[in-house]
Amino acid sequence: MQRKNSNVVQNGLVPLNTVGEGTDVVIRSFDGGHAFLARIAALGLIPGSEVRVLANRGRGPVLLHARDTRVAVGRGMANKILVELKSAS
């Protein structure tokens, strides 16, 4: 899946690097090659994973809480992770 503008919402999905701190999201898809997918899978981030954005200050890595652990993802990688915002219940 190729995107021309990474900040454009597509089918309700947004790049992870655009999500604010404290937001709960569900990972839905990825926009990367085999090496990227292998790295993301090694971190335990797979489609359907629920994560909370702990820190996203516009520079530096995006810090996530996923599966009872903290994971730091570089901004370039975070731009390739497409997520759905969880609705507040």
VOSEMI-437826 format. One record per atom (N, C-alpha, C): atom name; chain; x, y, z; residue in three letters. Coordinates in Angstrom, 1 decimal, always signed. Each point is the difference from the previous one (the first is absolute). Layout:
<atoms>
- atome;chaine;X;Y;Z;residu
- CA;A;X;Y;Z;ALA
...
</atoms>
This chain:
<atoms>
- atome;chaine;X;Y;Z;residu
- N;A;+0.8;-1.2;+0.0;MET
- CA;A;-0.8;+1.2;+0.0;MET
- C;A;+0.9;+1.2;+0.0;MET
- N;A;-0.1;+0.9;-1.0;GLN
- CA;A;+0.8;+1.2;-0.1;GLN
- C;A;-0.9;+1.2;+0.3;GLN
- N;A;+0.6;+0.9;+0.8;ARG
- CA;A;-0.7;+1.3;+0.3;ARG
- C;A;+0.8;+1.1;-0.5;ARG
- N;A;-0.7;+1.0;-0.6;LYS
- CA;A;+0.7;+1.2;-0.4;LYS
- C;A;+0.2;+1.0;+1.1;LYS
- N;A;-1.0;+0.2;+0.9;ASN
- CA;A;+0.1;+0.9;+1.1;ASN
- C;A;-0.3;-0.8;+1.3;ASN
- N;A;+1.1;-0.2;+0.8;SER
- CA;A;-0.2;-0.9;+1.2;SER
- C;A;-0.9;+0.6;+1.0;SER
- N;A;-0.3;+1.3;+0.0;ASN
- CA;A;-0.9;+0.5;+1.0;ASN
- C;A;-1.5;+0.0;-0.3;ASN
- N;A;-0.3;-0.5;-1.2;VAL
- CA;A;-1.4;-0.1;-0.4;VAL
- C;A;-0.6;-1.2;+0.6;VAL
- N;A;-1.2;+0.1;+0.6;VAL
- CA;A;-0.8;-1.1;+0.5;VAL
- C;A;-0.5;-0.8;-1.1;VAL
- N;A;+0.2;-1.3;+0.0;GLN
- CA;A;-0.5;-0.9;-1.0;GLN
- C;A;-0.8;-1.1;+0.6;GLN
- N;A;-1.2;-0.1;-0.4;ASN
- CA;A;-0.9;-1.1;+0.6;ASN
- C;A;+0.0;+0.0;+1.5;ASN
- N;A;+0.1;+1.2;+0.6;GLY
- CA;A;+0.0;+0.1;+1.5;GLY
- C;A;+1.3;-0.3;+0.6;GLY
- N;A;+1.1;-0.3;-0.8;LEU
- CA;A;+1.3;-0.3;+0.5;LEU
- C;A;+0.9;+1.2;-0.1;LEU
- N;A;+0.8;+0.2;+1.0;VAL
- CA;A;+1.0;+1.1;+0.1;VAL
- C;A;+1.4;-0.6;+0.3;VAL
- N;A;+1.0;+0.7;-0.5;PRO
- CA;A;+1.4;-0.4;+0.4;PRO
- C;A;+0.2;+0.1;+1.5;PRO
- N;A;+0.7;-0.9;+0.6;LEU
- CA;A;+0.2;+0.0;+1.5;LEU
- C;A;+0.7;+1.3;+0.4;LEU
- N;A;+0.9;+0.6;-0.8;ASN
- CA;A;+0.7;+1.2;+0.4;ASN
- C;A;-0.8;+1.2;+0.1;ASN
- N;A;-1.3;-0.1;-0.4;THR
- CA;A;-0.9;+1.2;+0.1;THR
- C;A;-0.9;-0.1;+1.2;THR
- N;A;+0.1;-1.1;+0.8;VAL
- CA;A;-1.0;-0.2;+1.1;VAL
- C;A;+0.6;+0.7;+1.2;VAL
- N;A;-0.9;+0.6;+0.8;GLY
- CA;A;+0.5;+0.7;+1.2;GLY
- C;A;+0.2;-0.9;+1.2;GLY
- N;A;+0.8;+0.6;+0.9;GLU
- CA;A;+0.3;-0.8;+1.3;GLU
- C;A;-1.2;-0.4;+0.7;GLU
- N;A;+0.0;-1.1;+0.6;GLY
- CA;A;-1.2;-0.5;+0.8;GLY
- C;A;-1.1;-0.6;-0.8;GLY
- N;A;+0.2;-0.1;-1.3;THR
- CA;A;-1.0;-0.6;-0.9;THR
- C;A;+0.1;-1.5;-0.1;THR
- N;A;-1.1;-0.7;+0.1;ASP
- CA;A;+0.0;-1.4;-0.2;ASP
- C;A;-0.4;-0.3;-1.5;ASP
- N;A;+0.8;-0.9;-0.6;VAL
- CA;A;-0.2;-0.3;-1.5;VAL
- C;A;+0.1;-1.5;-0.2;VAL
- N;A;-0.5;-0.4;-1.1;VAL
- CA;A;+0.1;-1.4;-0.5;VAL
- C;A;+0.8;+0.0;-1.3;VAL
- N;A;+1.1;-0.8;+0.0;ILE
- CA;A;+0.8;+0.0;-1.2;ILE
- C;A;-0.8;-0.8;-1.1;ILE
- N;A;-0.1;+0.6;-1.2;ARG
- CA;A;-0.8;-0.7;-1.0;ARG
- C;A;+0.8;-0.4;-1.2;ARG
- N;A;+1.0;+0.8;-0.4;SER
- CA;A;+0.8;-0.5;-1.2;SER
- C;A;+1.4;+0.8;+0.0;SER
- N;A;+0.8;-0.5;-0.9;PHE
- CA;A;+1.4;+0.6;-0.1;PHE
- C;A;+0.2;+0.4;-1.4;PHE
- N;A;+0.9;+1.0;-0.2;ASP
- CA;A;+0.4;+0.5;-1.3;ASP
- C;A;+1.5;-0.1;-0.1;ASP
- N;A;+0.5;-1.2;-0.2;GLY
- CA;A;+1.5;-0.2;+0.0;GLY
- C;A;+0.3;-1.3;-0.7;GLY
- N;A;+1.3;-0.2;-0.2;GLY
- CA;A;+0.6;-1.2;-0.6;GLY
- C;A;+0.2;-1.1;+1.0;GLY
- N;A;+0.6;-1.1;-0.5;HIS
- CA;A;+0.3;-1.2;+0.8;HIS
- C;A;+0.8;+0.3;+1.2;HIS
- N;A;+1.1;+0.8;-0.1;ALA
- CA;A;+0.8;+0.2;+1.2;ALA
- C;A;-0.7;+0.8;+1.0;ALA
- N;A;-0.8;+1.0;-0.4;PHE
- CA;A;-0.9;+0.8;+0.9;PHE
- C;A;-1.0;-1.0;+0.7;PHE
- N;A;-0.6;-0.8;-0.7;LEU
- CA;A;-1.0;-0.9;+0.6;LEU
- C;A;+0.6;-1.0;+1.0;LEU
- N;A;+1.2;-0.4;-0.3;ALA
- CA;A;+0.7;-0.9;+0.9;ALA
- C;A;+0.4;+0.7;+1.3;ALA
- N;A;+0.4;+1.2;-0.1;ARG
- CA;A;+0.4;+0.8;+1.1;ARG
- C;A;-1.2;+0.3;+0.9;ARG
- N;A;-1.1;+0.4;-0.6;ILE
- CA;A;-1.2;+0.3;+0.7;ILE
- C;A;-0.6;-1.3;+0.7;ILE
- N;A;+0.1;-1.1;-0.7;ALA
- CA;A;-0.5;-1.3;+0.6;ALA
- C;A;+0.9;-0.4;+1.2;ALA
- N;A;+1.3;+0.3;-0.1;ALA
- CA;A;+0.9;-0.3;+1.1;ALA
- C;A;-0.3;+0.8;+1.2;ALA
- N;A;-0.5;+1.2;-0.2;LEU
- CA;A;-0.4;+0.8;+1.2;LEU
- C;A;-1.4;-0.4;+0.5;LEU
- N;A;-0.6;-1.0;-0.6;GLY
- CA;A;-1.3;-0.4;+0.4;GLY
- C;A;-1.2;+0.8;-0.4;GLY
- N;A;+0.2;+0.9;-1.0;LEU
- CA;A;-1.0;+0.8;-0.5;LEU
- C;A;-0.6;-0.6;-1.3;LEU
- N;A;-1.2;-0.6;+0.2;ILE
- CA;A;-0.7;-0.7;-1.2;ILE
- C;A;-1.4;+0.6;-0.1;ILE
- N;A;-0.6;-0.2;-1.2;PRO
- CA;A;-1.3;+0.5;-0.2;PRO
- C;A;-1.0;-0.5;+1.0;PRO
- N;A;-0.8;+0.9;+0.6;GLY
- CA;A;-0.9;-0.4;+1.0;GLY
- C;A;+0.5;+0.3;+1.4;GLY
- N;A;+1.3;+0.3;+0.1;SER
- CA;A;+0.6;+0.4;+1.3;SER
- C;A;-0.6;+1.3;+0.5;SER
- N;A;-0.3;+0.0;+1.3;GLU
- CA;A;-0.5;+1.3;+0.6;GLU
- C;A;+1.2;+0.6;+0.7;GLU
- N;A;+0.2;+1.3;-0.2;VAL
- CA;A;+1.2;+0.7;+0.6;VAL
- C;A;-0.5;+1.3;+0.5;VAL
- N;A;+0.8;+0.6;+0.9;ARG
- CA;A;-0.3;+1.3;+0.5;ARG
- C;A;+1.3;+0.8;-0.3;ARG
- N;A;-0.2;+1.2;-0.5;VAL
- CA;A;+1.1;+0.9;-0.3;VAL
- C;A;+0.3;+0.7;+1.3;VAL
- N;A;+1.2;-0.2;+0.5;LEU
- CA;A;+0.5;+0.6;+1.2;LEU
- C;A;+0.7;+1.3;-0.2;LEU
- N;A;+0.8;+0.1;-1.1;ALA
- CA;A;+0.7;+1.2;-0.3;ALA
- C;A;+0.1;+0.2;-1.5;ALA
- N;A;-0.4;+1.2;-0.4;ASN
- CA;A;+0.1;+0.4;-1.5;ASN
- C;A;+0.1;+1.5;+0.0;ASN
- N;A;+1.2;+0.5;+0.1;ARG
- CA;A;+0.3;+1.4;+0.1;ARG
- C;A;+0.3;+0.7;-1.3;ARG
- N;A;-0.2;-0.7;-1.1;GLY
- CA;A;+0.3;+0.6;-1.3;GLY
- C;A;+1.4;-0.1;-0.5;GLY
- N;A;+0.9;-0.4;+0.9;ARG
- CA;A;+1.4;-0.3;-0.3;ARG
- C;A;+0.5;-1.2;+0.8;ARG
- N;A;+0.9;-0.8;-0.6;GLY
- CA;A;+0.5;-1.2;+0.7;GLY
- C;A;-1.0;-1.1;-0.1;GLY
- N;A;+0.2;-1.1;+0.7;PRO
- CA;A;-0.8;-1.2;-0.1;PRO
- C;A;-1.4;+0.2;+0.6;PRO
- N;A;-0.9;-0.9;-0.4;VAL
- CA;A;-1.3;-0.1;+0.5;VAL
- C;A;+0.0;-1.1;+1.0;VAL
- N;A;-0.3;+0.3;+1.3;LEU
- CA;A;+0.0;-1.0;+1.1;LEU
- C;A;-1.4;-0.6;+0.1;LEU
- N;A;-0.1;-1.4;+0.0;LEU
- CA;A;-1.2;-0.7;+0.0;LEU
- C;A;-0.1;-0.9;+1.2;LEU
- N;A;-1.2;-0.3;+0.5;HIS
- CA;A;-0.2;-1.1;+1.0;HIS
- C;A;-0.8;-1.0;-0.8;HIS
- N;A;+0.7;-1.2;-0.2;ALA
- CA;A;-0.6;-1.1;-0.7;ALA
- C;A;+0.3;-1.3;+0.7;ALA
- N;A;-1.0;-0.8;+0.3;ARG
- CA;A;+0.2;-1.3;+0.6;ARG
- C;A;+0.8;+0.1;+1.3;ARG
- N;A;-0.3;+0.8;+0.9;ASP
- CA;A;+0.6;+0.2;+1.3;ASP
- C;A;+1.5;+0.4;-0.1;ASP
- N;A;+0.4;+0.6;-1.1;THR
- CA;A;+1.3;+0.5;-0.1;THR
- C;A;+0.1;+1.3;-0.7;THR
- N;A;+1.0;+0.8;+0.1;ARG
- CA;A;+0.2;+1.2;-0.7;ARG
- C;A;+0.9;-0.2;-1.2;ARG
- N;A;-0.4;+0.5;-1.1;VAL
- CA;A;+0.7;-0.1;-1.3;VAL
- C;A;+0.2;+1.3;-0.6;VAL
- N;A;+1.3;+0.3;-0.4;ALA
- CA;A;+0.3;+1.3;-0.7;ALA
- C;A;+0.1;-0.3;-1.5;ALA
- N;A;-0.7;+0.8;-0.7;VAL
- CA;A;+0.0;-0.2;-1.5;VAL
- C;A;+0.4;+1.3;-0.6;VAL
- N;A;+1.0;+0.0;-0.9;GLY
- CA;A;+0.5;+1.2;-0.7;GLY
- C;A;-1.2;+0.6;-0.8;GLY
- N;A;+0.2;+1.3;-0.2;ARG
- CA;A;-1.1;+0.8;-0.7;ARG
- C;A;-0.2;-0.5;-1.4;ARG
- N;A;+1.0;-0.4;-0.7;GLY
- CA;A;-0.2;-0.6;-1.4;GLY
- C;A;-0.8;-1.3;+0.1;GLY
- N;A;+0.3;-0.8;+0.9;MET
- CA;A;-0.7;-1.3;+0.1;MET
- C;A;-1.4;+0.3;+0.5;MET
- N;A;-0.2;+1.0;+0.9;ALA
- CA;A;-1.4;+0.3;+0.5;ALA
- C;A;-0.8;+0.5;-1.2;ALA
- N;A;+0.6;+0.7;-0.9;ASN
- CA;A;-0.7;+0.5;-1.2;ASN
- C;A;-0.6;-1.1;-0.8;ASN
- N;A;+0.6;-1.2;+0.0;LYS
- CA;A;-0.4;-1.1;-0.8;LYS
- C;A;-1.0;-0.9;+0.7;LYS
- N;A;-0.3;+0.3;+1.2;ILE
- CA;A;-0.9;-0.9;+0.8;ILE
- C;A;-1.4;+0.7;+0.0;ILE
- N;A;-1.0;-0.6;-0.7;LEU
- CA;A;-1.3;+0.6;-0.1;LEU
- C;A;-0.9;-0.5;+1.1;LEU
- N;A;-0.6;+0.9;+0.8;VAL
- CA;A;-0.8;-0.4;+1.1;VAL
- C;A;-1.4;+0.6;-0.1;VAL
- N;A;-0.9;-0.7;+0.8;GLU
- CA;A;-1.3;+0.5;+0.2;GLU
- C;A;-0.2;+0.5;+1.4;GLU
- N;A;-0.5;+1.2;+0.2;LEU
- CA;A;-0.3;+0.5;+1.3;LEU
- C;A;-1.0;-0.8;+0.7;LEU
- N;A;+0.2;-0.4;+1.3;LYS
- CA;A;-1.0;-0.7;+0.7;LYS
- C;A;-1.1;+0.9;+0.5;LYS
- N;A;-1.2;-0.4;-0.1;SER
- CA;A;-1.1;+0.9;+0.5;SER
- C;A;-0.1;-0.1;+1.5;SER
- N;A;-0.2;+1.1;+0.6;ALA
- CA;A;-0.2;+0.1;+1.5;ALA
- C;A;-1.3;-0.7;+0.3;ALA
- N;A;+0.1;-0.9;+1.1;SER
- CA;A;-1.3;-0.7;+0.4;SER
- C;A;-0.4;+0.5;+1.3;SER
</atoms>
